[in-house]
C-alpha cells in the first residue's frame, strides 16, 4: 500500500470509527434511559480541568510570534520565556492558559499529521529540538494551572496562496484540492468531508498523546466575507449549508474528543455578536458584525445540540459602546446559555489589548459576576497582561484577590462540608438579618422567583427585562388565577411577552431588547399594570423627589400609594433609572402578592 492509499484508508477508517462510536453512544443512552441506570459521571461529568467552574484564563498567541516565542531557533530561550511568562500570569491570578498550538495548520508539538510550526525555528517543518507543548503542559500543571490547546481549524496562511512554499509534509501541500482562497490567503474548505476527517485526526492525536485539559477553537470558520454564489443571499440555501458544514465539524470534533478521552473539554470562542436584533428578533441589541453571517458560525446551534463543553464569546467592547455594549452582550449570552438548557459553561472573552477595555477591566469583571451563568473569563492577550496595559493587570490581580479572601466566586465551594443556608433561610447567600431576607423567602415560597440552581439567590444581581417581566406575569397569574405556562428553549421568555401583552401588563413596542437590564421605573411600570384592577390606597399626601422626568412616574406614584414602593431616605427618593436587583424585586413581589406586607408611611 503506497503512502497516499494509506492516508486515504486511515481517513476512511477514522470516519467509520467516529460514526460507530456515535451510534454506540446513542444506543447506550437509550438503554440507560430505559433501565434507569446512569453511566459513571453522566450526571456530573468528571472533567480534567479543575478550573472549569471558575475560569481565570488568558490566550497566548503564537501566530507571527505574537506572545510566544519572541526568539526563533533557541530552545533554551523559548523555555525560559514561557516559564517566566507563566510566573507573571500566575501572580496576576490567572489559573488557565490557552495556547495557540496549531496556528497555520502547523504544530508546536510532535505530530505525524502537521509539520512543525515556522514560529519555532523560522522554517516550517524544522524540528525545534524539543517538544514545546509537552514543556508548556508540564510548566502549567506544576503551577496548578490548566492547559487548553488552541487550534485554528481552517487557516493555512495569513498571506499567500502558493502551496509549494509550505513544508513538504503540510496537508495543504499534499492535498491542494482541500483548499480555498480568500483575500490572498489559503484556508481549508469546510464543506469537504476529508477536511473534517483531517481535523478530527489532528484533535485525536493531541488528546491521545498529551495531557491537555481542553481543546479550544477560536472565531475563524469560513473566511470572513467569503463570497456566496451569484444570486444567493446570507439566509439562503448556500449560506445555510455553510453553517451546516461548520455545525457538522463541531459535532464531529466533540464526538472524537469524547471517544478518545471524555474528561477533556471542548470549547469555542466565537465572535461576540451572534446576530443583531435588526437581523433576528432573538439577536442582541447591537449593530456590529455578526458571526452568524460573517463567518457562518451558528453558536446558538452548538449550544442547542450540546456539542461543546464551553463557549467564550469575544465581547471585546467597553461598557456604553453604542454599537455593542459590554453588559448587553454578557446578558444576551447568559440568557442564550439558559435558553438552550445550560449544556455548556459560559466564559467571557475580554479585550485586555484595547486601552478602553483594559482601563475598566475591574468593572467588567464585576459585571460578569452578576450573571450566574458566567463561570469565568479569558483575556486577550498575554502580552497585554505582561505589560499591565492601562493598569489592567493590577486590576485583575486585586479583583481576584478580593474574591479569594472573601466568599468563593461563581458558586464554587472550597469547604469539605456541604454548605447549608442559615437557619430559616432558603438560600446560602441570604443572611437572616438582611433587609430583604423575609421578602426573598416569601417570594420564593410563592414560586414566583427562584434561586440560581446552586443553592444561592444572588440578591445583588440585576434582572433583565425578560426576567422582570416574567416575575410580573407570574405575580399577575397568582393574583387572578389566569393560567400562565412558562416557556423554554431559545425563546424562553416569549410566552411571558405574549401573556403580558394579552393581559395589558405591557404594550407592543414597549421594549426592544429583553436582554437589557431592567430599570426600577420599568419594573414599576410592569407591576403596576399587573395590578390595574386593584383599588387599594394606603398612602397619600406624599411626594417623590426624583421622578418628574420619568415616563413611568404615574405608575411609580401608584405603587407608592399602594404601599408597594417606599423609596429610600427621609425624602423617599426612588432612583428610577437605576437597574433593579433581585432582592428589590423580591420585596416588590412580596408586597404585591401579600397586602399585609405593604408599608404605610
Buried (B, 14 or more C-beta within 10 A) or exposed (E): EEEEEEBBEEBEEBBEBBEEBBEEBEEEEEEEEEEEEEEEEEEEEEBBBEBBBBBBBBBBBBBEBBBBBEBBBBBEEBBEBBBEBBEBBBEBBBBBBBBBBBBBBBBBBBBEBBBBBBBBBEBBBBEBEEBBBBBBBEBBEEBEBBBBBBBBBBBBBEEEBEBEEBBEBBBBBBBEEBBBBBEEBBBBBBBBEBBBBBBBBBBBBBBEBBBBBBBBBBBBBBBBEBEBEEEBEBEEEEBBEBBBBBBBBBBBBBBBBBBBBBBBBBBBBBBBBBBBBEBBEBBBBBBBBBBBBBBBBBBBBBBBBEBBBBBBBBBBBBBEBEEBBBBBBBBBBBBBBBBBEEBBBBBBBBBBBBBEBBBBBBBBBEBBBBBBBBBBBBBBBBBBBBEBBBEBBEBBBBBBEEBEEEEBBBBEBEEEEEBEBBEEBBBBBBBEEBEBBBBBBBBBEBEBBEBBEBBBBBBEBBBBBBBBBBBBBBBBBBBEEEEBEEBEEBBBBBBBBEBBBEBEBBEEEBBEBBBBBBBBBBBBBBBBBBBEEEEEEBBEEEEBEBBEEBEBBEBBBBBBBBBBBBBEEEEBEBBBEEBBBBBBBBBBBBBBBEEEBBBEE
